[in-house]
Amino acid sequence: MTNIKDLKVNLENKILSTENVIIVPHKFADFDAIGSAIGLSLLPRKLKHQAFIVNGDSPTEMEAGVKVITEEAGKEYGIVSKEKLIASNSNGFDQSLFVLTDVNKDYLIHVKDLITDPEKTVILDHHEEDQKTVPSNHKYIDTSSSSASETVTKLLSACKIKIPSDVAKYLLAGIYLDTNKLTKNVSSETMKTVAKLLESGASMPDVINLFKED
C-alpha cells in the first residue's frame, strides 16, 4: 500500500527542485489515465510550477469520452501533444520532472525517449512491475488500490488541495471505470474516496454520461 504521506512529501520536494512537471498517462488513455493526470496537475499549480499533461494519442485514436474530457479541460490543465511539449521546452528536459500515472511500462508511453534520469522520474500506478518498467528511483505502485485516480484523490486530500468539481468528475470517472462501475476491487477506502469526490462536486449522472459517449 502506498504511504500517501511519504508520496506527498517526496513529490512536493521533487516539484520544487525542478522547473516544470510533465505528467505522462499511458497510450490510448482511458478515464483513469486522463483523470489521474488532470488531478495530479493541481499539485504543481499549487506550488506555482508549470505542468504539462502529454496525450500523444491522435483525435481518431482517443476514446470518445476521453476526447470530450480533453476538449473540456485541455487548455485549463495543460494537455498537449508530444510535439507541442517539445516545442514548449526548447532548452530540453534536464530541469523537468516526469510523473507517470496509471502506467509504468516504457512501451505504453509516448515520451519514453525523453525520460532519461531515474532520479527525475516518479511513477504512480496500480499495475504490477516487470522488466519493461521505466527506471525510476521514486515508485509508488499500489496494486491494492482500485485505480490511479483513487491514489491521486488521496494525495490531493493530504496536500489540502480543494478539488474543483470538473476534476472531481474526471477522477470519479477513473474510479468508476477501473472498478467496473463499483463492482470489483472496491474497498472501504475506495468508497471513502468516491464520497470525497461527490462532496467536491462530482455528479454521478455526469460521469455516466461520459461512459455513454464511449
VENQUIZI-V6753 format. One record per residue. RES is the residue in one letter. PSI is psi in whole degrees, -180 to 180 (none if undefined). OMEGA is omega in whole degrees, -180 to 180 (* if undefined). D_FIRST is the distance of its C-alpha to the first C-alpha in whole Angstrom. Layout:
res:RES psi:PSI omega:OMEGA d_first:D_FIRST
res:RES psi:PSI omega:OMEGA d_first:D_FIRST
//
This chain:
res:M psi:133 omega:180 d_first:0
res:T psi:132 omega:174 d_first:4
res:N psi:105 omega:-174 d_first:6
res:I psi:-35 omega:-180 d_first:9
res:K psi:-44 omega:178 d_first:12
res:D psi:-42 omega:178 d_first:12
res:L psi:-45 omega:180 d_first:11
res:K psi:-52 omega:-177 d_first:14
res:V psi:-47 omega:-177 d_first:16
res:N psi:-44 omega:-178 d_first:16
res:L psi:-42 omega:177 d_first:17
res:E psi:-45 omega:-180 d_first:20
res:N psi:-41 omega:-180 d_first:21
res:K psi:-41 omega:179 d_first:21
res:I psi:-44 omega:-177 d_first:23
res:L psi:-20 omega:-178 d_first:25
res:S psi:4 omega:-180 d_first:26
res:T psi:167 omega:-177 d_first:27
res:E psi:-40 omega:179 d_first:30
res:N psi:169 omega:-176 d_first:28
res:V psi:131 omega:179 d_first:25
res:I psi:113 omega:-176 d_first:25
res:I psi:129 omega:-170 d_first:22
res:V psi:104 omega:170 d_first:22
res:P psi:174 omega:-178 d_first:21
res:H psi:163 omega:175 d_first:22
res:K psi:153 omega:-178 d_first:25
res:F psi:56 omega:-173 d_first:27
res:A psi:139 omega:174 d_first:24
res:D psi:-172 omega:-177 d_first:23
res:F psi:-36 omega:-180 d_first:22
res:D psi:-42 omega:-179 d_first:18
res:A psi:-51 omega:-176 d_first:19
res:I psi:-36 omega:179 d_first:22
res:G psi:-46 omega:-180 d_first:21
res:S psi:-34 omega:178 d_first:18
res:A psi:-46 omega:179 d_first:20
res:I psi:-42 omega:177 d_first:22
res:G psi:-45 omega:180 d_first:20
res:L psi:-31 omega:-177 d_first:19
res:S psi:-18 omega:180 d_first:22
res:L psi:-28 omega:-177 d_first:23
res:L psi:-53 omega:176 d_first:21
res:P psi:-33 omega:177 d_first:24
res:R psi:-42 omega:178 d_first:26
res:K psi:-35 omega:-178 d_first:26
res:L psi:11 omega:177 d_first:26
res:K psi:34 omega:175 d_first:29
res:H psi:149 omega:179 d_first:28
res:Q psi:142 omega:177 d_first:29
res:A psi:139 omega:172 d_first:27
res:F psi:143 omega:170 d_first:27
res:I psi:121 omega:-177 d_first:26
res:V psi:116 omega:171 d_first:27
res:N psi:100 omega:-176 d_first:28
res:G psi:2 omega:179 d_first:30
res:D psi:139 omega:175 d_first:31
res:S psi:158 omega:180 d_first:34
res:P psi:-32 omega:-180 d_first:35
res:T psi:-19 omega:179 d_first:37
res:E psi:-21 omega:-174 d_first:33
res:M psi:142 omega:168 d_first:31
res:E psi:149 omega:-175 d_first:30
res:A psi:-44 omega:-180 d_first:32
res:G psi:-38 omega:178 d_first:30
res:V psi:-37 omega:177 d_first:28
res:K psi:-41 omega:177 d_first:32
res:V psi:-46 omega:180 d_first:32
res:I psi:-44 omega:-179 d_first:29
res:T psi:-40 omega:179 d_first:30
res:E psi:-37 omega:179 d_first:34
res:E psi:-45 omega:-166 d_first:33
res:A psi:-7 omega:-172 d_first:30
res:G psi:-49 omega:-178 d_first:31
res:K psi:-43 omega:-177 d_first:34
res:E psi:-39 omega:-172 d_first:32
res:Y psi:13 omega:170 d_first:28
res:G psi:40 omega:177 d_first:30
res:I psi:122 omega:-176 d_first:29
res:V psi:162 omega:172 d_first:31
res:S psi:167 omega:177 d_first:32
res:K psi:-40 omega:-178 d_first:32
res:E psi:-43 omega:179 d_first:36
res:K psi:-35 omega:177 d_first:36
res:L psi:-48 omega:-179 d_first:33
res:I psi:-42 omega:180 d_first:35
res:A psi:-32 omega:-179 d_first:38
res:S psi:-10 omega:-179 d_first:36
res:N psi:61 omega:-174 d_first:35
res:S psi:-20 omega:179 d_first:38
res:N psi:6 omega:179 d_first:38
res:G psi:-170 omega:-171 d_first:35
res:F psi:21 omega:-179 d_first:31
res:D psi:-29 omega:-178 d_first:31
res:Q psi:22 omega:180 d_first:30
res:S psi:150 omega:173 d_first:27
res:L psi:127 omega:177 d_first:23
res:F psi:128 omega:177 d_first:22
res:V psi:112 omega:178 d_first:19
res:L psi:133 omega:179 d_first:18
res:T psi:135 omega:-179 d_first:16
res:D psi:23 omega:-179 d_first:15
res:V psi:147 omega:170 d_first:17
res:N psi:-4 omega:-177 d_first:16
res:K psi:137 omega:-176 d_first:20
res:D psi:-32 omega:-178 d_first:23
res:Y psi:-4 omega:-180 d_first:25
res:L psi:10 omega:179 d_first:23
res:I psi:151 omega:-176 d_first:24
res:H psi:-18 omega:-170 d_first:28
res:V psi:30 omega:-176 d_first:28
res:K psi:-29 omega:180 d_first:26
res:D psi:-18 omega:-180 d_first:30
res:L psi:-15 omega:-176 d_first:29
res:I psi:107 omega:-172 d_first:26
res:T psi:-12 omega:-174 d_first:27
res:D psi:110 omega:-180 d_first:25
res:P psi:-24 omega:-180 d_first:22
res:E psi:-22 omega:180 d_first:22
res:K psi:29 omega:179 d_first:22
res:T psi:124 omega:178 d_first:20
res:V psi:135 omega:178 d_first:16
res:I psi:126 omega:176 d_first:14
res:L psi:109 omega:-170 d_first:12
res:D psi:172 omega:175 d_first:11
res:H psi:16 omega:177 d_first:10
res:H psi:150 omega:-179 d_first:12
res:E psi:147 omega:172 d_first:13
res:E psi:159 omega:169 d_first:14
res:D psi:-168 omega:-176 d_first:18
res:Q psi:-14 omega:178 d_first:21
res:K psi:6 omega:179 d_first:22
res:T psi:136 omega:-180 d_first:19
res:V psi:132 omega:178 d_first:20
res:P psi:127 omega:-179 d_first:20
res:S psi:140 omega:175 d_first:18
res:N psi:1 omega:-175 d_first:17
res:H psi:82 omega:-178 d_first:14
res:K psi:129 omega:174 d_first:12
res:Y psi:82 omega:-175 d_first:9
res:I psi:108 omega:-176 d_first:8
res:D psi:96 omega:-177 d_first:5
res:T psi:-10 omega:177 d_first:7
res:S psi:-12 omega:180 d_first:6
res:S psi:145 omega:-180 d_first:8
res:S psi:-29 omega:-169 d_first:11
res:S psi:164 omega:172 d_first:12
res:A psi:-34 omega:-179 d_first:12
res:S psi:-35 omega:177 d_first:15
res:E psi:-46 omega:-180 d_first:12
res:T psi:-42 omega:-180 d_first:10
res:V psi:-40 omega:178 d_first:13
res:T psi:-42 omega:177 d_first:15
res:K psi:-40 omega:179 d_first:12
res:L psi:-46 omega:180 d_first:13
res:L psi:-38 omega:177 d_first:17
res:S psi:-43 omega:179 d_first:17
res:A psi:-32 omega:179 d_first:15
res:C psi:0 omega:-179 d_first:18
res:K psi:42 omega:178 d_first:21
res:I psi:125 omega:177 d_first:22
res:K psi:126 omega:-177 d_first:24
res:I psi:117 omega:177 d_first:23
res:P psi:156 omega:-175 d_first:26
res:S psi:-35 omega:180 d_first:27
res:D psi:-41 omega:179 d_first:28
res:V psi:-37 omega:176 d_first:24
res:A psi:-39 omega:178 d_first:23
res:K psi:-44 omega:-178 d_first:25
res:Y psi:-40 omega:179 d_first:23
res:L psi:-41 omega:179 d_first:19
res:L psi:-37 omega:176 d_first:20
res:A psi:-38 omega:178 d_first:22
res:G psi:-44 omega:178 d_first:19
res:I psi:-43 omega:-178 d_first:17
res:Y psi:-39 omega:179 d_first:20
res:L psi:-53 omega:-171 d_first:21
res:D psi:-13 omega:175 d_first:17
res:T psi:11 omega:-177 d_first:18
res:N psi:56 omega:178 d_first:21
res:K psi:44 omega:176 d_first:22
res:L psi:35 omega:180 d_first:20
res:T psi:-7 omega:178 d_first:21
res:K psi:156 omega:-179 d_first:18
res:N psi:34 omega:-178 d_first:14
res:V psi:124 omega:177 d_first:14
res:S psi:176 omega:176 d_first:13
res:S psi:-33 omega:177 d_first:14
res:E psi:-38 omega:177 d_first:12
res:T psi:-45 omega:-178 d_first:13
res:M psi:-34 omega:174 d_first:16
res:K psi:-38 omega:179 d_first:16
res:T psi:-43 omega:176 d_first:15
res:V psi:-45 omega:180 d_first:18
res:A psi:-40 omega:178 d_first:20
res:K psi:-42 omega:-178 d_first:20
res:L psi:-37 omega:175 d_first:21
res:L psi:-39 omega:177 d_first:24
res:E psi:-28 omega:-180 d_first:25
res:S psi:-1 omega:175 d_first:25
res:G psi:1 omega:175 d_first:27
res:A psi:142 omega:179 d_first:26
res:S psi:123 omega:180 d_first:28
res:M psi:-41 omega:175 d_first:27
res:P psi:-37 omega:178 d_first:31
res:D psi:-39 omega:177 d_first:30
res:V psi:-46 omega:-180 d_first:27
res:I psi:-35 omega:177 d_first:29
res:N psi:-34 omega:176 d_first:32
res:L psi:-39 omega:178 d_first:30
res:F psi:-33 omega:177 d_first:29
res:K psi:-30 omega:177 d_first:33
res:E psi:-37 omega:-179 d_first:33
res:D psi:none omega:* d_first:32
//
